Amino acid sequence: MSEPSNPADGRKFERKDILFGAKLVVDDVKIDCEIVNISFGGVQVRASRSIKAGAKVTLEIDPFGVFATEIRWCRKPDIGLKFNEDSTKVAELVMAIATYA
């Protein structure tokens, strides 16, 4: 998963399509969401609320943990998040979800 999935789209990492429940934490408010896809760089989630690009949010993925992220884009209902975590922690998450989901 470390190679671009399509060099034409400019993505650094291949994305894995999944459907997995999670929560976004924005200003101490938890918002249910569903992870649509994941890569070593970030995740795309589907949520009922729009969030401004650039916002720092926490992504809670039970049972895998809590991850610091940043909103890169939002086109309701979809939101693109960039991981702001140690690459080893993210790699372990991606591999666990790819195996589990």
C-alpha positions as CSV (number, residue, x, y, z in Angstrom):
1,M,0.0,0.0,0.0
2,S,3.0,2.3,-0.2
3,E,2.8,3.0,-3.9
4,P,0.4,5.5,-5.6
5,S,-2.8,3.8,-6.7
6,N,-3.0,5.9,-9.8
7,P,-0.1,8.3,-10.6
8,A,-2.5,10.5,-12.6
9,D,-4.5,11.4,-9.5
10,G,-1.4,12.6,-7.5
11,R,-2.1,10.4,-4.5
12,K,0.9,9.4,-2.5
13,F,-0.7,6.2,-1.0
14,E,-3.1,3.6,-2.2
15,R,-6.5,3.7,-0.6
16,K,-8.3,0.7,0.8
17,D,-12.1,0.8,0.5
18,I,-13.9,-0.2,3.7
19,L,-17.0,0.5,5.7
20,F,-16.2,0.9,9.3
21,G,-17.9,2.9,12.1
22,A,-16.0,5.6,14.0
23,K,-16.5,9.0,15.7
24,L,-15.1,12.4,15.0
25,V,-14.4,14.6,18.0
26,V,-14.8,18.3,17.3
27,D,-14.6,20.7,20.1
28,D,-15.6,18.0,22.6
29,V,-18.6,17.0,20.5
30,K,-18.7,13.4,19.2
31,I,-20.1,12.9,15.7
32,D,-20.9,9.4,14.4
33,C,-19.2,8.7,11.1
34,E,-18.3,5.9,8.8
35,I,-14.9,5.4,7.3
36,V,-15.3,4.9,3.6
37,N,-11.6,4.4,2.7
38,I,-8.2,4.6,4.4
39,S,-4.6,4.9,3.5
40,F,-1.3,5.6,5.2
41,G,-1.9,9.3,4.6
42,G,-5.5,9.7,5.8
43,V,-9.1,8.6,5.7
44,Q,-12.3,9.5,4.0
45,V,-15.4,9.5,6.3
46,R,-19.1,10.0,5.8
47,A,-20.8,12.2,8.5
48,S,-24.0,14.1,8.9
49,R,-22.2,17.4,9.7
50,S,-19.8,19.5,7.6
51,I,-16.5,20.6,9.2
52,K,-14.4,23.5,7.9
53,A,-11.1,22.5,6.1
54,G,-8.1,23.0,8.3
55,A,-9.9,22.1,11.5
56,K,-8.0,19.8,13.9
57,V,-10.2,16.8,14.9
58,T,-9.8,13.5,16.7
59,L,-10.8,10.3,15.0
60,E,-11.9,7.6,17.5
61,I,-11.9,4.1,16.0
62,D,-13.0,1.4,18.4
63,P,-11.2,-0.9,19.1
64,F,-8.1,0.6,17.4
65,G,-7.6,3.8,19.3
66,V,-7.7,7.6,18.9
67,F,-5.9,9.5,16.1
68,A,-5.1,13.1,15.6
69,T,-6.3,14.3,12.2
70,E,-6.8,17.5,10.1
71,I,-9.7,18.2,7.8
72,R,-8.3,18.5,4.3
73,W,-11.7,18.9,2.5
74,C,-15.4,18.6,3.1
75,R,-18.1,17.9,0.5
76,K,-21.1,16.9,2.6
77,P,-21.5,14.1,3.5
78,D,-17.9,13.2,2.8
79,I,-14.9,14.5,4.7
80,G,-11.2,14.0,3.9
81,L,-8.9,13.7,6.9
82,K,-5.1,13.7,7.0
83,F,-3.4,11.8,9.8
84,N,-1.2,13.9,12.1
85,E,0.3,10.9,13.8
86,D,3.5,8.9,13.9
87,S,3.7,6.9,10.7
88,T,4.2,3.6,12.6
89,K,1.0,4.1,14.6
90,V,-0.9,4.9,11.3
91,A,0.6,1.9,9.5
92,E,-0.5,-0.4,12.3
93,L,-4.0,1.0,12.1
94,V,-4.2,0.6,8.3
95,M,-3.0,-3.0,8.4
96,A,-5.3,-3.9,11.3
97,I,-8.4,-2.4,9.6
98,A,-7.5,-3.9,6.3
99,T,-7.3,-7.3,8.0
100,Y,-10.3,-6.8,10.3
101,A,-12.7,-5.1,7.8
